[in-house]
Amino acid sequence: MAASHLPLTGPLAASHGMSGALLVLVGVVIVAVLLAAFVWGRRAKTREPAPPRPEEQPRLPEGGPVGDVVENREPDELLRRTEQRLSPHELKGEGTHDSSPPR
């Protein structure tokens, strides 16, 4: 119990002052890093190309928008029933067959 009645000494008060100075220093460093990031971002932004002008924007083709392709496919029957997934070279057919009428 005798230890709880010790008087406050200089080193304890100095440690509070040091921690306050340390917090101020950390705050200054954080502000400096944020300002440097802002300046770096602005410089990077000025190096980017300008957005395209209205005459440089993409235009629709002369025939209008391209239509959708409608396909009806017949399901392929499996040659053999296995638990293994088939590789592309094991499948029948030579690609897709377009069943939509010509335009």
C-alpha positions as CSV (number, residue, x, y, z in Angstrom):
1,M,0.0,0.0,0.0
2,A,2.9,2.3,0.6
3,A,3.6,2.4,-3.1
4,S,0.3,3.9,-4.0
5,H,1.1,7.1,-2.0
6,L,4.3,8.0,-3.9
7,P,4.4,11.6,-5.0
8,L,4.3,12.4,-8.7
9,T,7.8,13.1,-10.0
10,G,9.3,14.9,-13.0
11,P,9.7,11.9,-15.3
12,L,6.0,11.1,-15.2
13,A,5.0,14.6,-16.2
14,A,7.7,14.6,-18.9
15,S,6.4,11.4,-20.4
16,H,3.0,13.1,-21.0
17,G,4.7,16.0,-22.7
18,M,6.7,13.6,-24.9
19,S,3.5,11.6,-25.9
20,G,1.8,14.9,-26.8
21,A,4.7,15.9,-29.0
22,L,4.8,12.5,-30.5
23,L,1.1,12.7,-31.4
24,V,1.6,16.2,-33.0
25,L,4.6,14.8,-35.0
26,V,2.5,11.8,-36.2
27,G,-0.3,14.2,-37.2
28,V,2.1,16.4,-39.2
29,V,3.5,13.3,-41.0
30,I,-0.1,12.1,-41.9
31,V,-1.0,15.6,-43.2
32,A,2.2,15.7,-45.2
33,V,1.5,12.2,-46.7
34,L,-2.0,13.2,-47.6
35,L,-0.9,16.5,-49.3
36,A,1.8,14.6,-51.2
37,A,-0.8,12.0,-52.4
38,F,-3.1,14.8,-53.6
39,V,-0.3,16.6,-55.5
40,W,0.8,13.3,-57.1
41,G,-2.8,12.5,-58.1
42,R,-3.2,16.0,-59.7
43,R,0.0,15.5,-61.7
44,A,-1.1,12.1,-62.9
45,K,-4.5,13.5,-63.9
46,T,-2.9,16.3,-66.0
47,R,-0.8,13.6,-67.9
48,E,-3.9,11.7,-68.9
49,P,-5.3,12.3,-72.4
50,A,-8.3,14.5,-72.7
51,P,-11.7,12.9,-73.1
52,P,-12.9,12.5,-76.7
53,R,-14.7,15.3,-78.5
54,P,-18.3,14.7,-79.7
55,E,-17.1,14.2,-83.3
56,E,-14.7,11.5,-82.0
57,Q,-17.5,9.5,-80.4
58,P,-18.5,6.1,-81.9
59,R,-21.5,6.2,-84.3
60,L,-24.1,3.7,-85.3
61,P,-23.5,1.8,-88.6
62,E,-25.3,3.1,-91.7
63,G,-27.8,0.2,-91.6
64,G,-28.8,0.9,-88.0
65,P,-28.1,-1.3,-85.0
66,V,-27.1,-4.9,-85.5
67,G,-30.0,-7.3,-84.7
68,D,-29.9,-10.4,-82.5
69,V,-29.2,-13.8,-83.9
70,V,-31.8,-16.4,-83.0
71,E,-30.6,-20.1,-83.0
72,N,-32.5,-23.3,-82.2
73,R,-30.1,-26.1,-81.5
74,E,-30.9,-29.8,-81.3
75,P,-29.4,-31.5,-78.2
76,D,-26.5,-33.8,-79.0
77,E,-26.8,-37.3,-77.7
78,L,-23.9,-38.5,-75.7
79,L,-22.0,-41.4,-77.3
80,R,-21.4,-43.0,-73.9
81,R,-22.8,-42.2,-70.5
82,T,-19.8,-41.5,-68.1
83,E,-19.3,-39.6,-64.9
84,Q,-16.4,-37.7,-66.6
85,R,-16.8,-34.4,-68.3
86,L,-16.2,-34.5,-72.1
87,S,-13.4,-32.4,-73.6
88,P,-14.2,-30.1,-76.6
89,H,-12.4,-32.5,-79.0
90,E,-14.7,-35.4,-77.8
91,L,-17.9,-33.6,-78.7
92,K,-19.7,-34.1,-82.0
93,G,-20.2,-31.4,-84.5
94,E,-18.2,-28.7,-86.2
95,G,-19.4,-25.7,-84.3
96,T,-22.8,-24.0,-84.4
97,H,-25.4,-24.3,-87.1
98,D,-27.3,-21.1,-87.8
99,S,-31.0,-21.9,-88.1
100,S,-32.2,-18.3,-88.4
101,P,-33.4,-17.1,-91.8
102,P,-31.0,-15.1,-94.0
103,R,-31.4,-11.3,-93.8
